[in-house]
Amino acid sequence: MTKVPYRLRRPAKRTSFVVFSSPHSGCDYPKEMLEQSILDPLTLRSSEDVYVDRLFENTPKYGSVFLNALYPRAWLDLNRRSDEFDPALIADVTPRSLNARVLSGLGVVPRVVANGRAIYSGKLSRAEADARIVQVWQPYHLMLETILRETKILFGQALLIDCHSMPREALKYARTPKGIRPQIVLGDRYGASASSALISDVEAAFCAEGFDVMRNVPFAGAYISQHYGRPTQNQHCIQVEIDRSIYMNESTLEPSDGYEDVRLALDGAARRIARLEIGRMPVAAE
């Protein structure tokens, strides 16, 4: 594996302090994974954020940078720390205090896809896991760090919009204040990864396009939000989760009849977010 593990799209002219990313929409499944996995290709894709890279592909037209992964989440999860190895999958990993994600099989090298379905019949070597970190995780995060650093140099501030999709079943008990099942869940780690002004502006952008929105439940943000969301340093991160069922058939992964309407509405929200004024972001004192 030698290719760059991401696609970076820059605008003709950078006019926005907003950066968009999609770490889970990659669909380039390595040949060795297809050979090793006990799952059929369709099931293997069940944890993929299908179409999310397409849904936000126009953001460079609005002056923003867009970074998306090429390799799938089932191969390597870019929204995990690089050392979140699952001892139930990776050989020669010393068991230690493990978080709930790793225990459930969703470490940086996932053991399962959606609904807890095992990807492999046995374990992977530590050398193989380390190779994925070096070839995929490190280059992606190095580029994301670089983009955010450039953004702060240009504008003094940066906002990362981390784009994801969520299965309909994850929203079984989630309801907006109006009692409606949300279509969009915004995660700011309960105020830890973004300013209150920014999360309100981003929520307003989605609401203006007709989406039902709520915050942090059931997804408040994982590694990317935690690591890159540094409001006191004028660097903010908001995770966006979209209900997959509003634009695709979750069983076949084919676009639904509503795909184009949702795409246009999301594009409108992204345009509003990219055009947020820098002055809405409080600058930390030196």
N, C-alpha and C positions, 0 to 999 in steps of 0.2 A: 504494500500500500504506500504510494508515494505522492498522490495528488493532495492539493490543498483541501482540507476538510470542511471548507465553508465557501459561501458565495457572498461577496461584498459588493454592494451597489451604492455608489456615491452620486449625489446630485451634480448637475452641471455647475451649479453655484450653491454653496452651503449658506442657507439663510436661517436655519433652525437649530436650536440647542437640544432638540429631541433626537434620540437614536432609537430605532426600532430593531428588535432582534427576534428570531424564531429558532430556538435551540432544539426543538423536538419535531420539526417537520421534514427532516432528512429522510430520503427513501432510497439511497444507494446502498443496498444490502450486499456486503462483501460475499464473494463466492464461498469462502470458507465458512461463513456463518450459515448460509443456506445448506451447506453440506453437513455441518455439525448439528443444526437444530432438529429437534424431533417434531416441530410444528410445520404445518403447511404455510406457504407464503402469505396467504390472506390473514390467518390467525397471527402470524408473526408481526403483522402490521397493526394489530389492534391497539397498541399503545402509542402509535404514531400520531402526531398532530397533522393529520391529512389536510392538505390545501391551505394551511395557515400561511405558508410562504407566499402563495398566490393571492390570498386575501389582502395582504399588506404590501404587495409588490409595487404599488404606485407611490409609496412614501418618498422615494428619491425625487419625484416630480414636485414635491412640496418642500424641497430644501433639506430633507433629512437623510441620514445614512441608514441603510438597512443591511443587517447581517443575518444570514440564516445558515444553519448546519446542513451538510450534505449527507452525512452518515446518520442512520436512524438511532432513535433512543434505545431500541432493543440491543444495539451493538455497544453503545456507550451513552450514558446519561450526563449531558453537559450541565444539568441543573443539580448536580451533586458535587461535593468536595472530591478532590482527586484521590483521597485516601479512604473513601467510604467503601472499602472492599467487604464483600459478604463471604465469611468463612465457610458458609454452606455451599458456595459455588467455586471460590478461588482456593486452590491448594496452597499450602504453606503460608496461610494468613493466620496470625495469632489472634484468637478470639479476645475481644476486649469489650468495653462498654459500647454497645451498639444502639443506635437510635431505631425508632419504630420503622422507618423506611427501609433500612438495611435488613432488619429482622423479617420484614414482609417480602424480601426478595428484590427490593428496588434500590440497590446500591449503585455505585457509579458504573459498574458492569452488571446490568440487571440479570437476575436469575429467572424472572417471570415476566410475562406480559400481562395485559388486562385480565381481570378475573383470576389471577393467581396461577395461570397456566405456565408450566415449566418450559423454558426454552431449550434446555439441554438435558441429556440423560445422565450425565456425570459432571465431574468438575473440570475447570479450566486451570491451566498452569499459571503461576504467578507471573512468569515471564510474558505470557500472552496478554494478561491483564495490564501489565506495565507497558507493553508495546502500544496498546490502545490509548493509554494516557499520553504517551509521548507523541503519537502520531495524530491524535484527534483532539483530546482535551486541552493539552497545552497550547497548540497553535490557535484554537478557537478563542480561548480566554486571553491569550496574549493580544490577539487582534481586538477583542472587545475592550480590554484595558487601554490599548492604544487609541481607539476611537474616542473613548470617554475622556482621555487625557487631552486629545486634540480639541474636543468640544469645549472643555473648560478653558483652554488657552484662547480659543476663538471668542467664546461668549461669556466666560467667567462662571458658567454654570452648565450643568448637564442633566438631562432627564432621559433615563432608559425605560422604554416601553417594552416589556418582555412578553411576547405574544404566545399564547397556548390555546389548546382546546380541551374540553372536558366532556366525559360521557354523560348522557342524560341522566343515568342512574345515580350519578354523584350528587344530583340536585334533588333527590327524593324528599329531603326534609328542609331544604333551603327555601326561604320565602323573603321577599322584599318587605319593607314596612307596610306596603299596600296589600300584602298577602299573596303576591304573585310569584310564581317560580321564576328566578332570574334567568336571563339569557346571557348576561355578562357578569362575571365576578371579578372585581378589582382587588388586588392584594397589595397592601402597603405594610404588612407585618404589624398591623394595628398602630400605625403611625411611626414605626421605627425606620422605614426605608424611604419615606417621602414626606414632604411638607403637607400640612393640612390644606394649604391653598392649592397646591398642585393636584392632590387627589380629588379635590372638589371640582377643579377645572376639567380634569380628565373624565370624571363621572358625568359632568354636564355635557361634554362632547358626545358621549355615547347616548345619553338621554335625548339630546337634540335630534338624533337620528332614529329615534323611536324604540331604542332598546330598554328592556327592564333590567336595572342594574342594582347590585348590592356589593358590599365590601367584605372581604376577608373570610367569608363562610361560603363554601367549605375549604377554600384555598386562600391562604394569606401570603404565600410566597415561600420559596425554598432557598437553595444556596445562592442563586443569582441575585435575588432580592436582598438577602442577608449580606452578601459580600459587597455588592456594588451600590446598595442604597446607603449613602452617607450624607444625610441632610445637613449636618453641621459643617460639612466640607463642600456644600453646594453641588452635591452629586446625589441624584434621586433615582429611585427605581420603583416602578409600578408594574406588577404582574397583571396581565389581562388573560382571563380564561373565558372562552366562548363555548356555549352549548353546541356541541357538534350536530345535534339533531335538527337544528334550525337551518342547516345548509347541506347536510349529507345523510345518506342512509348508513347508519352505523354498522349494519351487518355486511353490506356489499362494498362499502367505502366509495360508492358512486355519488356524484352530486345529486341533490334532490331538486325538485321543481323550484324550491325557494332559494337556490344557490345564488342566482344572479342578483336578486333583491337584497340578500344579505351582504353580498360582496359590495354592492353599491353603497349600502348603509355604512358598512365598516370603513369603506374608502372615505366616505364623508366624515366619519368620526376621526379617522387618521389625519385627514386634511386639517380639521379644526385643531387637533392636538399639535400638529407640526407648526401651526401658526400661532401658538400661544406666545404671549409677550413675555420677554425676559423679566420685565419689571414686576410680574406677578410672583416672582420667586424671591423671597427675602435672602439677601446676601449675608453670609456670616461675617462677623467682625474679624479683622486681621489680629 
